């Protein structure tokens, strides 16, 4: 189908990068617009943050100093390539006291993400699964500290909505304490079925960070005339490349063509990706 090329892309950059081609680029663009529209209709405000962010932003969200070896940085300018839109979205309200009447604040953002993938040598070296640069639609909540447990269920359900609309087989996993991310108090992973590997693969992690990021970023709200640290939640809604892989694998027909999910047809413009 010639949807992407990783071999020629090594001439442009290095390994673990791809160039999307033709229907591959078209499918990625369709998924981004579909996800943004779906979440916007569900009450999220769309933001488009910068891809270069400062150290203070990474410290506030919890990426620094613990994960400095996993991010790309421009040392001369104290700027880093954003590993996820979670970072700039957290920093958007740094050093603020948010009116409790405005809560919850729900943001959705499309962004390119950049990661070194340290420690993943030899794993998923081909395809769309583990790249140094990938696109993602991120969901982010600032909420009342007394309501974050319910908010966690809601943000996870919002991410699930995309999988349901695309009719992709998936499962929800409640991550055990030992596998939680540095900032998270509880995480639900959404894992999509990929026939090529005969396994479920993570396509979204939805986390309740309680006041961890808010304390590091000094984000508060006033409740009963007292300033309290706000609670933050984040989740992928979804990772674009992995969603594309799931569609290509689960939608493949006997003749080699790929059936486009009905909900995506208005964005993609046709029902099938046909073989060349």
Secondary structure as a PSIPRED ss2 file (coil, helix, strand):
# PSIPRED VFORMAT (PSIPRED V4.0)

   1 X C   1.000  0.000  0.000
   2 X C   1.000  0.000  0.000
   3 X C   1.000  0.000  0.000
   4 X E   0.000  0.000  1.000
   5 X E   0.000  0.000  1.000
   6 X C   1.000  0.000  0.000
   7 X C   1.000  0.000  0.000
   8 X C   1.000  0.000  0.000
   9 X H   0.000  1.000  0.000
  10 X H   0.000  1.000  0.000
  11 X H   0.000  1.000  0.000
  12 X H   0.000  1.000  0.000
  13 X C   1.000  0.000  0.000
  14 X C   1.000  0.000  0.000
  15 X C   1.000  0.000  0.000
  16 X C   1.000  0.000  0.000
  17 X C   1.000  0.000  0.000
  18 X C   1.000  0.000  0.000
  19 X E   0.000  0.000  1.000
  20 X E   0.000  0.000  1.000
  21 X C   1.000  0.000  0.000
  22 X C   1.000  0.000  0.000
  23 X H   0.000  1.000  0.000
  24 X H   0.000  1.000  0.000
  25 X H   0.000  1.000  0.000
  26 X H   0.000  1.000  0.000
  27 X H   0.000  1.000  0.000
  28 X H   0.000  1.000  0.000
  29 X H   0.000  1.000  0.000
  30 X H   0.000  1.000  0.000
  31 X H   0.000  1.000  0.000
  32 X H   0.000  1.000  0.000
  33 X H   0.000  1.000  0.000
  34 X H   0.000  1.000  0.000
  35 X H   0.000  1.000  0.000
  36 X H   0.000  1.000  0.000
  37 X H   0.000  1.000  0.000
  38 X H   0.000  1.000  0.000
  39 X H   0.000  1.000  0.000
  40 X H   0.000  1.000  0.000
  41 X H   0.000  1.000  0.000
  42 X C   1.000  0.000  0.000
  43 X C   1.000  0.000  0.000
  44 X C   1.000  0.000  0.000
  45 X E   0.000  0.000  1.000
  46 X E   0.000  0.000  1.000
  47 X E   0.000  0.000  1.000
  48 X C   1.000  0.000  0.000
  49 X C   1.000  0.000  0.000
  50 X C   1.000  0.000  0.000
  51 X C   1.000  0.000  0.000
  52 X E   0.000  0.000  1.000
  53 X E   0.000  0.000  1.000
  54 X E   0.000  0.000  1.000
  55 X H   0.000  1.000  0.000
  56 X H   0.000  1.000  0.000
  57 X H   0.000  1.000  0.000
  58 X H   0.000  1.000  0.000
  59 X H   0.000  1.000  0.000
  60 X H   0.000  1.000  0.000
  61 X H   0.000  1.000  0.000
  62 X C   1.000  0.000  0.000
  63 X C   1.000  0.000  0.000
  64 X C   1.000  0.000  0.000
  65 X C   1.000  0.000  0.000
  66 X C   1.000  0.000  0.000
  67 X C   1.000  0.000  0.000
  68 X H   0.000  1.000  0.000
  69 X H   0.000  1.000  0.000
  70 X H   0.000  1.000  0.000
  71 X C   1.000  0.000  0.000
  72 X C   1.000  0.000  0.000
  73 X E   0.000  0.000  1.000
  74 X E   0.000  0.000  1.000
  75 X C   1.000  0.000  0.000
  76 X C   1.000  0.000  0.000
  77 X C   1.000  0.000  0.000
  78 X C   1.000  0.000  0.000
  79 X E   0.000  0.000  1.000
  80 X E   0.000  0.000  1.000
  81 X E   0.000  0.000  1.000
  82 X C   1.000  0.000  0.000
  83 X C   1.000  0.000  0.000
  84 X C   1.000  0.000  0.000
  85 X H   0.000  1.000  0.000
  86 X H   0.000  1.000  0.000
  87 X H   0.000  1.000  0.000
  88 X H   0.000  1.000  0.000
  89 X H   0.000  1.000  0.000
  90 X H   0.000  1.000  0.000
  91 X H   0.000  1.000  0.000
  92 X C   1.000  0.000  0.000
  93 X C   1.000  0.000  0.000
  94 X C   1.000  0.000  0.000
  95 X C   1.000  0.000  0.000
  96 X E   0.000  0.000  1.000
  97 X E   0.000  0.000  1.000
  98 X E   0.000  0.000  1.000
  99 X C   1.000  0.000  0.000
 100 X H   0.000  1.000  0.000
 101 X H   0.000  1.000  0.000
 102 X H   0.000  1.000  0.000
 103 X C   1.000  0.000  0.000
 104 X C   1.000  0.000  0.000
 105 X E   0.000  0.000  1.000
 106 X E   0.000  0.000  1.000
 107 X E   0.000  0.000  1.000
 108 X E   0.000  0.000  1.000
 109 X E   0.000  0.000  1.000
 110 X E   0.000  0.000  1.000
 111 X E   0.000  0.000  1.000
 112 X E   0.000  0.000  1.000
 113 X E   0.000  0.000  1.000
 114 X E   0.000  0.000  1.000
 115 X C   1.000  0.000  0.000
 116 X C   1.000  0.000  0.000
 117 X C   1.000  0.000  0.000
 118 X C   1.000  0.000  0.000
 119 X C   1.000  0.000  0.000
 120 X C   1.000  0.000  0.000
 121 X C   1.000  0.000  0.000
 122 X C   1.000  0.000  0.000
 123 X C   1.000  0.000  0.000
 124 X C   1.000  0.000  0.000
 125 X C   1.000  0.000  0.000
 126 X C   1.000  0.000  0.000
 127 X C   1.000  0.000  0.000
 128 X C   1.000  0.000  0.000
 129 X C   1.000  0.000  0.000
 130 X C   1.000  0.000  0.000
 131 X C   1.000  0.000  0.000
 132 X C   1.000  0.000  0.000
 133 X E   0.000  0.000  1.000
 134 X E   0.000  0.000  1.000
 135 X E   0.000  0.000  1.000
 136 X E   0.000  0.000  1.000
 137 X E   0.000  0.000  1.000
 138 X E   0.000  0.000  1.000
 139 X E   0.000  0.000  1.000
 140 X E   0.000  0.000  1.000
 141 X E   0.000  0.000  1.000
 142 X E   0.000  0.000  1.000
 143 X E   0.000  0.000  1.000
 144 X C   1.000  0.000  0.000
 145 X C   1.000  0.000  0.000
 146 X C   1.000  0.000  0.000
 147 X C   1.000  0.000  0.000
 148 X H   0.000  1.000  0.000
 149 X H   0.000  1.000  0.000
 150 X H   0.000  1.000  0.000
 151 X H   0.000  1.000  0.000
 152 X H   0.000  1.000  0.000
 153 X H   0.000  1.000  0.000
 154 X H   0.000  1.000  0.000
 155 X H   0.000  1.000  0.000
 156 X H   0.000  1.000  0.000
 157 X H   0.000  1.000  0.000
 158 X H   0.000  1.000  0.000
 159 X H   0.000  1.000  0.000
 160 X H   0.000  1.000  0.000
 161 X H   0.000  1.000  0.000
 162 X H   0.000  1.000  0.000
 163 X H   0.000  1.000  0.000
 164 X H   0.000  1.000  0.000
 165 X H   0.000  1.000  0.000
 166 X C   1.000  0.000  0.000
 167 X C   1.000  0.000  0.000
 168 X C   1.000  0.000  0.000
 169 X C   1.000  0.000  0.000
 170 X E   0.000  0.000  1.000
 171 X E   0.000  0.000  1.000
 172 X E   0.000  0.000  1.000
 173 X E   0.000  0.000  1.000
 174 X E   0.000  0.000  1.000
 175 X C   1.000  0.000  0.000
 176 X C   1.000  0.000  0.000
 177 X H   0.000  1.000  0.000
 178 X H   0.000  1.000  0.000
 179 X H   0.000  1.000  0.000
 180 X C   1.000  0.000  0.000
 181 X C   1.000  0.000  0.000
 182 X C   1.000  0.000  0.000
 183 X C   1.000  0.000  0.000
 184 X C   1.000  0.000  0.000
 185 X C   1.000  0.000  0.000
 186 X E   0.000  0.000  1.000
 187 X E   0.000  0.000  1.000
 188 X E   0.000  0.000  1.000
 189 X E   0.000  0.000  1.000
 190 X E   0.000  0.000  1.000
 191 X E   0.000  0.000  1.000
 192 X E   0.000  0.000  1.000
 193 X E   0.000  0.000  1.000
 194 X E   0.000  0.000  1.000
 195 X H   0.000  1.000  0.000
 196 X H   0.000  1.000  0.000
 197 X H   0.000  1.000  0.000
 198 X C   1.000  0.000  0.000
 199 X E   0.000  0.000  1.000
 200 X E   0.000  0.000  1.000
 201 X E   0.000  0.000  1.000
 202 X E   0.000  0.000  1.000
 203 X E   0.000  0.000  1.000
 204 X E   0.000  0.000  1.000
 205 X E   0.000  0.000  1.000
 206 X E   0.000  0.000  1.000
 207 X E   0.000  0.000  1.000
 208 X E   0.000  0.000  1.000
 209 X C   1.000  0.000  0.000
 210 X C   1.000  0.000  0.000
 211 X C   1.000  0.000  0.000
 212 X H   0.000  1.000  0.000
 213 X H   0.000  1.000  0.000
 214 X H   0.000  1.000  0.000
 215 X H   0.000  1.000  0.000
 216 X H   0.000  1.000  0.000
 217 X H   0.000  1.000  0.000
 218 X C   1.000  0.000  0.000
 219 X E   0.000  0.000  1.000
 220 X E   0.000  0.000  1.000
 221 X E   0.000  0.000  1.000
 222 X E   0.000  0.000  1.000
 223 X E   0.000  0.000  1.000
 224 X C   1.000  0.000  0.000
 225 X C   1.000  0.000  0.000
 226 X E   0.000  0.000  1.000
 227 X E   0.000  0.000  1.000
 228 X E   0.000  0.000  1.000
 229 X E   0.000  0.000  1.000
 230 X C   1.000  0.000  0.000
 231 X E   0.000  0.000  1.000
 232 X E   0.000  0.000  1.000
 233 X E   0.000  0.000  1.000
 234 X E   0.000  0.000  1.000
 235 X E   0.000  0.000  1.000
 236 X E   0.000  0.000  1.000
 237 X E   0.000  0.000  1.000
 238 X E   0.000  0.000  1.000
 239 X E   0.000  0.000  1.000
 240 X H   0.000  1.000  0.000
 241 X H   0.000  1.000  0.000
 242 X H   0.000  1.000  0.000
 243 X H   0.000  1.000  0.000
 244 X H   0.000  1.000  0.000
 245 X H   0.000  1.000  0.000
 246 X H   0.000  1.000  0.000
 247 X H   0.000  1.000  0.000
 248 X H   0.000  1.000  0.000
 249 X H   0.000  1.000  0.000
 250 X H   0.000  1.000  0.000
 251 X C   1.000  0.000  0.000
 252 X E   0.000  0.000  1.000
 253 X C   1.000  0.000  0.000
 254 X C   1.000  0.000  0.000
 255 X C   1.000  0.000  0.000
 256 X C   1.000  0.000  0.000
 257 X C   1.000  0.000  0.000
 258 X E   0.000  0.000  1.000
 259 X E   0.000  0.000  1.000
 260 X C   1.000  0.000  0.000
 261 X C   1.000  0.000  0.000
 262 X H   0.000  1.000  0.000
 263 X H   0.000  1.000  0.000
 264 X H   0.000  1.000  0.000
 265 X H   0.000  1.000  0.000
 266 X H   0.000  1.000  0.000
 267 X H   0.000  1.000  0.000
 268 X H   0.000  1.000  0.000
 269 X C   1.000  0.000  0.000
 270 X C   1.000  0.000  0.000
 271 X C   1.000  0.000  0.000
 272 X E   0.000  0.000  1.000
 273 X E   0.000  0.000  1.000
 274 X C   1.000  0.000  0.000
 275 X C   1.000  0.000  0.000
 276 X C   1.000  0.000  0.000
